[in-house]
Amino acid sequence: MAVGLTDCTSATLAESAEELLEKVAAHASEVHGVELNETLINYALTTVKEV
């Protein structure tokens, strides 16, 4: 899953949407220095795929 405006190819797996958002938020902050806001969260949720 790629979320955002970068060339990031990080993939994140989680058991729930809440866990997924926590992991994506941590990655965005730690790796990209970005804090997720409501717009970014809503965008991230549109890219989620069941595996």
PyMOL Python script that loads the backbone (N, CA, C, O; Angstrom):
from pymol import cmd

cmd.read_pdbstr("""\
ATOM      1  N   MET A   1       0.849  -1.175   0.000  1.00  0.00           N
ATOM      2  CA  MET A   1       0.000   0.000   0.000  1.00  0.00           C
ATOM      3  C   MET A   1       0.882   1.220   0.000  1.00  0.00           C
ATOM      4  O   MET A   1       1.816   1.314   0.796  1.00  0.00           O
ATOM      5  N   ALA A   2       0.606   2.136  -0.863  1.00  0.00           N
ATOM      6  CA  ALA A   2       1.310   3.407  -0.884  1.00  0.00           C
ATOM      7  C   ALA A   2       0.322   4.502  -0.524  1.00  0.00           C
ATOM      8  O   ALA A   2      -0.734   4.628  -1.144  1.00  0.00           O
ATOM      9  N   VAL A   3       0.660   5.272   0.454  1.00  0.00           N
ATOM     10  CA  VAL A   3      -0.205   6.355   0.899  1.00  0.00           C
ATOM     11  C   VAL A   3       0.586   7.636   0.858  1.00  0.00           C
ATOM     12  O   VAL A   3       1.702   7.686   1.375  1.00  0.00           O
ATOM     13  N   GLY A   4       0.039   8.676   0.257  1.00  0.00           N
ATOM     14  CA  GLY A   4       0.690   9.968   0.274  1.00  0.00           C
ATOM     15  C   GLY A   4       1.208  10.393  -1.083  1.00  0.00           C
ATOM     16  O   GLY A   4       0.865   9.823  -2.119  1.00  0.00           O
ATOM     17  N   LEU A   5       2.042  11.408  -1.041  1.00  0.00           N
ATOM     18  CA  LEU A   5       2.517  12.032  -2.265  1.00  0.00           C
ATOM     19  C   LEU A   5       3.971  11.717  -2.554  1.00  0.00           C
ATOM     20  O   LEU A   5       4.600  12.388  -3.372  1.00  0.00           O
ATOM     21  N   THR A   6       4.509  10.710  -1.898  1.00  0.00           N
ATOM     22  CA  THR A   6       5.908  10.354  -2.106  1.00  0.00           C
ATOM     23  C   THR A   6       6.002   9.062  -2.899  1.00  0.00           C
ATOM     24  O   THR A   6       4.985   8.472  -3.263  1.00  0.00           O
ATOM     25  N   ASP A   7       7.210   8.630  -3.162  1.00  0.00           N
ATOM     26  CA  ASP A   7       7.432   7.356  -3.845  1.00  0.00           C
ATOM     27  C   ASP A   7       7.537   6.212  -2.849  1.00  0.00           C
ATOM     28  O   ASP A   7       8.133   5.184  -3.169  1.00  0.00           O
ATOM     29  N   CYS A   8       6.994   6.351  -1.683  1.00  0.00           N
ATOM     30  CA  CYS A   8       7.070   5.337  -0.633  1.00  0.00           C
ATOM     31  C   CYS A   8       6.363   4.066  -1.090  1.00  0.00           C
ATOM     32  O   CYS A   8       5.237   4.108  -1.585  1.00  0.00           O
ATOM     33  N   THR A   9       7.031   2.958  -0.918  1.00  0.00           N
ATOM     34  CA  THR A   9       6.442   1.671  -1.294  1.00  0.00           C
ATOM     35  C   THR A   9       6.192   0.797  -0.074  1.00  0.00           C
ATOM     36  O   THR A   9       6.071  -0.421  -0.202  1.00  0.00           O
ATOM     37  N   SER A  10       6.114   1.394   1.091  1.00  0.00           N
ATOM     38  CA  SER A  10       5.869   0.658   2.323  1.00  0.00           C
ATOM     39  C   SER A  10       4.517  -0.048   2.258  1.00  0.00           C
ATOM     40  O   SER A  10       3.541   0.511   1.759  1.00  0.00           O
ATOM     41  N   ALA A  11       4.467  -1.261   2.758  1.00  0.00           N
ATOM     42  CA  ALA A  11       3.216  -2.010   2.869  1.00  0.00           C
ATOM     43  C   ALA A  11       2.974  -2.290   4.347  1.00  0.00           C
ATOM     44  O   ALA A  11       3.901  -2.626   5.084  1.00  0.00           O
ATOM     45  N   THR A  12       1.731  -2.151   4.770  1.00  0.00           N
ATOM     46  CA  THR A  12       1.390  -2.327   6.174  1.00  0.00           C
ATOM     47  C   THR A  12       0.248  -3.319   6.308  1.00  0.00           C
ATOM     48  O   THR A  12      -0.767  -3.203   5.620  1.00  0.00           O
ATOM     49  N   LEU A  13       0.411  -4.286   7.184  1.00  0.00           N
ATOM     50  CA  LEU A  13      -0.642  -5.262   7.456  1.00  0.00           C
ATOM     51  C   LEU A  13      -1.156  -5.068   8.876  1.00  0.00           C
ATOM     52  O   LEU A  13      -0.385  -4.771   9.789  1.00  0.00           O
ATOM     53  N   ALA A  14      -2.464  -5.239   9.057  1.00  0.00           N
ATOM     54  CA  ALA A  14      -3.058  -5.090  10.378  1.00  0.00           C
ATOM     55  C   ALA A  14      -4.340  -5.908  10.442  1.00  0.00           C
ATOM     56  O   ALA A  14      -4.910  -6.273   9.414  1.00  0.00           O
ATOM     57  N   GLU A  15      -4.784  -6.188  11.656  1.00  0.00           N
ATOM     58  CA  GLU A  15      -6.009  -6.958  11.880  1.00  0.00           C
ATOM     59  C   GLU A  15      -7.265  -6.094  11.830  1.00  0.00           C
ATOM     60  O   GLU A  15      -8.360  -6.608  11.602  1.00  0.00           O
ATOM     61  N   SER A  16      -7.116  -4.771  12.043  1.00  0.00           N
ATOM     62  CA  SER A  16      -8.278  -3.882  12.064  1.00  0.00           C
ATOM     63  C   SER A  16      -7.908  -2.538  11.445  1.00  0.00           C
ATOM     64  O   SER A  16      -6.731  -2.215  11.289  1.00  0.00           O
ATOM     65  N   ALA A  17      -8.930  -1.762  11.096  1.00  0.00           N
ATOM     66  CA  ALA A  17      -8.695  -0.427  10.539  1.00  0.00           C
ATOM     67  C   ALA A  17      -7.986   0.458  11.556  1.00  0.00           C
ATOM     68  O   ALA A  17      -7.123   1.256  11.189  1.00  0.00           O
ATOM     69  N   GLU A  18      -8.339   0.326  12.823  1.00  0.00           N
ATOM     70  CA  GLU A  18      -7.713   1.135  13.864  1.00  0.00           C
ATOM     71  C   GLU A  18      -6.223   0.834  13.971  1.00  0.00           C
ATOM     72  O   GLU A  18      -5.397   1.744  14.050  1.00  0.00           O
ATOM     73  N   GLU A  19      -5.889  -0.469  13.971  1.00  0.00           N
ATOM     74  CA  GLU A  19      -4.488  -0.862  14.048  1.00  0.00           C
ATOM     75  C   GLU A  19      -3.728  -0.393  12.809  1.00  0.00           C
ATOM     76  O   GLU A  19      -2.584   0.051  12.905  1.00  0.00           O
ATOM     77  N   LEU A  20      -4.367  -0.495  11.656  1.00  0.00           N
ATOM     78  CA  LEU A  20      -3.738  -0.054  10.419  1.00  0.00           C
ATOM     79  C   LEU A  20      -3.421   1.435  10.469  1.00  0.00           C
ATOM     80  O   LEU A  20      -2.319   1.853  10.114  1.00  0.00           O
ATOM     81  N   LEU A  21      -4.389   2.234  10.909  1.00  0.00           N
ATOM     82  CA  LEU A  21      -4.162   3.677  10.992  1.00  0.00           C
ATOM     83  C   LEU A  21      -3.051   4.017  11.974  1.00  0.00           C
ATOM     84  O   LEU A  21      -2.258   4.925  11.722  1.00  0.00           O
ATOM     85  N   GLU A  22      -2.986   3.301  13.084  1.00  0.00           N
ATOM     86  CA  GLU A  22      -1.908   3.536  14.046  1.00  0.00           C
ATOM     87  C   GLU A  22      -0.547   3.272  13.407  1.00  0.00           C
ATOM     88  O   GLU A  22       0.389   4.055  13.573  1.00  0.00           O
ATOM     89  N   LYS A  23      -0.445   2.162  12.676  1.00  0.00           N
ATOM     90  CA  LYS A  23       0.820   1.810  12.037  1.00  0.00           C
ATOM     91  C   LYS A  23       1.180   2.792  10.931  1.00  0.00           C
ATOM     92  O   LYS A  23       2.337   3.195  10.811  1.00  0.00           O
ATOM     93  N   VAL A  24       0.200   3.177  10.124  1.00  0.00           N
ATOM     94  CA  VAL A  24       0.452   4.124   9.030  1.00  0.00           C
ATOM     95  C   VAL A  24       0.848   5.487   9.602  1.00  0.00           C
ATOM     96  O   VAL A  24       1.751   6.139   9.079  1.00  0.00           O
ATOM     97  N   ALA A  25       0.184   5.913  10.660  1.00  0.00           N
ATOM     98  CA  ALA A  25       0.516   7.194  11.289  1.00  0.00           C
ATOM     99  C   ALA A  25       1.930   7.174  11.848  1.00  0.00           C
ATOM    100  O   ALA A  25       2.674   8.144  11.705  1.00  0.00           O
ATOM    101  N   ALA A  26       2.300   6.072  12.483  1.00  0.00           N
ATOM    102  CA  ALA A  26       3.657   5.963  13.028  1.00  0.00           C
ATOM    103  C   ALA A  26       4.691   5.994  11.909  1.00  0.00           C
ATOM    104  O   ALA A  26       5.716   6.664  12.037  1.00  0.00           O
ATOM    105  N   HIS A  27       4.438   5.282  10.816  1.00  0.00           N
ATOM    106  CA  HIS A  27       5.363   5.278   9.682  1.00  0.00           C
ATOM    107  C   HIS A  27       5.482   6.682   9.088  1.00  0.00           C
ATOM    108  O   HIS A  27       6.585   7.166   8.838  1.00  0.00           O
ATOM    109  N   ALA A  28       4.345   7.324   8.866  1.00  0.00           N
ATOM    110  CA  ALA A  28       4.361   8.664   8.272  1.00  0.00           C
ATOM    111  C   ALA A  28       5.173   9.626   9.131  1.00  0.00           C
ATOM    112  O   ALA A  28       5.936  10.439   8.607  1.00  0.00           O
ATOM    113  N   SER A  29       5.013   9.537  10.431  1.00  0.00           N
ATOM    114  CA  SER A  29       5.718  10.424  11.342  1.00  0.00           C
ATOM    115  C   SER A  29       7.210  10.110  11.411  1.00  0.00           C
ATOM    116  O   SER A  29       8.050  11.000  11.273  1.00  0.00           O
ATOM    117  N   GLU A  30       7.529   8.832  11.625  1.00  0.00           N
ATOM    118  CA  GLU A  30       8.920   8.427  11.830  1.00  0.00           C
ATOM    119  C   GLU A  30       9.764   8.511  10.562  1.00  0.00           C
ATOM    120  O   GLU A  30      10.915   8.945  10.611  1.00  0.00           O
ATOM    121  N   VAL A  31       9.206   8.103   9.440  1.00  0.00           N
ATOM    122  CA  VAL A  31       9.982   8.018   8.204  1.00  0.00           C
ATOM    123  C   VAL A  31       9.883   9.295   7.374  1.00  0.00           C
ATOM    124  O   VAL A  31      10.863   9.717   6.759  1.00  0.00           O
ATOM    125  N   HIS A  32       8.700   9.909   7.357  1.00  0.00           N
ATOM    126  CA  HIS A  32       8.477  11.047   6.465  1.00  0.00           C
ATOM    127  C   HIS A  32       8.296  12.376   7.184  1.00  0.00           C
ATOM    128  O   HIS A  32       8.223  13.420   6.537  1.00  0.00           O
ATOM    129  N   GLY A  33       8.223  12.355   8.519  1.00  0.00           N
ATOM    130  CA  GLY A  33       8.035  13.589   9.273  1.00  0.00           C
ATOM    131  C   GLY A  33       6.676  14.225   9.052  1.00  0.00           C
ATOM    132  O   GLY A  33       6.536  15.444   9.148  1.00  0.00           O
ATOM    133  N   VAL A  34       5.664  13.402   8.754  1.00  0.00           N
ATOM    134  CA  VAL A  34       4.319  13.902   8.456  1.00  0.00           C
ATOM    135  C   VAL A  34       3.361  13.419   9.532  1.00  0.00           C
ATOM    136  O   VAL A  34       3.346  12.236   9.874  1.00  0.00           O
ATOM    137  N   GLU A  35       2.567  14.331  10.062  1.00  0.00           N
ATOM    138  CA  GLU A  35       1.510  13.981  10.997  1.00  0.00           C
ATOM    139  C   GLU A  35       0.210  13.866  10.209  1.00  0.00           C
ATOM    140  O   GLU A  35      -0.154  14.781   9.471  1.00  0.00           O
ATOM    141  N   LEU A  36      -0.490  12.746  10.366  1.00  0.00           N
ATOM    142  CA  LEU A  36      -1.731  12.556   9.625  1.00  0.00           C
ATOM    143  C   LEU A  36      -2.825  13.470  10.152  1.00  0.00           C
ATOM    144  O   LEU A  36      -3.007  13.614  11.361  1.00  0.00           O
ATOM    145  N   ASN A  37      -3.543  14.079   9.231  1.00  0.00           N
ATOM    146  CA  ASN A  37      -4.721  14.865   9.578  1.00  0.00           C
ATOM    147  C   ASN A  37      -5.942  14.142   9.005  1.00  0.00           C
ATOM    148  O   ASN A  37      -5.795  13.081   8.398  1.00  0.00           O
ATOM    149  N   GLU A  38      -7.118  14.686   9.183  1.00  0.00           N
ATOM    150  CA  GLU A  38      -8.335  14.006   8.742  1.00  0.00           C
ATOM    151  C   GLU A  38      -8.328  13.736   7.235  1.00  0.00           C
ATOM    152  O   GLU A  38      -8.773  12.675   6.798  1.00  0.00           O
ATOM    153  N   THR A  39      -7.834  14.672   6.449  1.00  0.00           N
ATOM    154  CA  THR A  39      -7.779  14.493   4.999  1.00  0.00           C
ATOM    155  C   THR A  39      -6.869  13.336   4.628  1.00  0.00           C
ATOM    156  O   THR A  39      -7.240  12.503   3.801  1.00  0.00           O
ATOM    157  N   LEU A  40      -5.681  13.269   5.226  1.00  0.00           N
ATOM    158  CA  LEU A  40      -4.752  12.187   4.923  1.00  0.00           C
ATOM    159  C   LEU A  40      -5.276  10.842   5.410  1.00  0.00           C
ATOM    160  O   LEU A  40      -5.081   9.823   4.749  1.00  0.00           O
ATOM    161  N   ILE A  41      -5.937  10.834   6.556  1.00  0.00           N
ATOM    162  CA  ILE A  41      -6.516   9.596   7.070  1.00  0.00           C
ATOM    163  C   ILE A  41      -7.598   9.095   6.120  1.00  0.00           C
ATOM    164  O   ILE A  41      -7.634   7.910   5.788  1.00  0.00           O
ATOM    165  N   ASN A  42      -8.474   9.990   5.683  1.00  0.00           N
ATOM    166  CA  ASN A  42      -9.531   9.585   4.758  1.00  0.00           C
ATOM    167  C   ASN A  42      -8.943   9.061   3.451  1.00  0.00           C
ATOM    168  O   ASN A  42      -9.445   8.084   2.895  1.00  0.00           O
ATOM    169  N   TYR A  43      -7.888   9.697   2.959  1.00  0.00           N
ATOM    170  CA  TYR A  43      -7.233   9.218   1.744  1.00  0.00           C
ATOM    171  C   TYR A  43      -6.625   7.832   1.986  1.00  0.00           C
ATOM    172  O   TYR A  43      -6.782   6.932   1.160  1.00  0.00           O
ATOM    173  N   ALA A  44      -5.952   7.666   3.088  1.00  0.00           N
ATOM    174  CA  ALA A  44      -5.324   6.383   3.398  1.00  0.00           C
ATOM    175  C   ALA A  44      -6.367   5.273   3.414  1.00  0.00           C
ATOM    176  O   ALA A  44      -6.117   4.179   2.910  1.00  0.00           O
ATOM    177  N   LEU A  45      -7.517   5.544   3.982  1.00  0.00           N
ATOM    178  CA  LEU A  45      -8.566   4.520   4.055  1.00  0.00           C
ATOM    179  C   LEU A  45      -9.080   4.128   2.678  1.00  0.00           C
ATOM    180  O   LEU A  45      -9.562   3.008   2.506  1.00  0.00           O
ATOM    181  N   THR A  46      -8.991   5.007   1.701  1.00  0.00           N
ATOM    182  CA  THR A  46      -9.451   4.658   0.344  1.00  0.00           C
ATOM    183  C   THR A  46      -8.479   3.722  -0.353  1.00  0.00           C
ATOM    184  O   THR A  46      -8.836   3.123  -1.367  1.00  0.00           O
ATOM    185  N   THR A  47      -7.259   3.575   0.157  1.00  0.00           N
ATOM    186  CA  THR A  47      -6.273   2.727  -0.498  1.00  0.00           C
ATOM    187  C   THR A  47      -6.149   1.351   0.154  1.00  0.00           C
ATOM    188  O   THR A  47      -5.355   0.522  -0.291  1.00  0.00           O
ATOM    189  N   VAL A  48      -6.927   1.107   1.202  1.00  0.00           N
ATOM    190  CA  VAL A  48      -6.841  -0.154   1.932  1.00  0.00           C
ATOM    191  C   VAL A  48      -7.418  -1.289   1.092  1.00  0.00           C
ATOM    192  O   VAL A  48      -8.478  -1.154   0.481  1.00  0.00           O
ATOM    193  N   LYS A  49      -6.695  -2.414   1.074  1.00  0.00           N
ATOM    194  CA  LYS A  49      -7.146  -3.599   0.345  1.00  0.00           C
ATOM    195  C   LYS A  49      -7.128  -4.787   1.296  1.00  0.00           C
ATOM    196  O   LYS A  49      -6.197  -4.945   2.085  1.00  0.00           O
ATOM    197  N   GLU A  50      -8.155  -5.617   1.218  1.00  0.00           N
ATOM    198  CA  GLU A  50      -8.215  -6.846   2.001  1.00  0.00           C
ATOM    199  C   GLU A  50      -7.206  -7.841   1.412  1.00  0.00           C
ATOM    200  O   GLU A  50      -7.121  -7.995   0.193  1.00  0.00           O
ATOM    201  N   VAL A  51      -6.446  -8.511   2.280  1.00  0.00           N
ATOM    202  CA  VAL A  51      -5.510  -9.548   1.817  1.00  0.00           C
ATOM    203  C   VAL A  51      -5.778 -10.846   2.532  1.00  0.00           C
ATOM    204  O   VAL A  51      -5.097 -11.841   2.283  1.00  0.00           O
TER     205      VAL A  51
END
""", "prot")
cmd.dss("prot")
cmd.show_as("cartoon", "prot")
cmd.util.cbc("prot")
cmd.orient("prot")
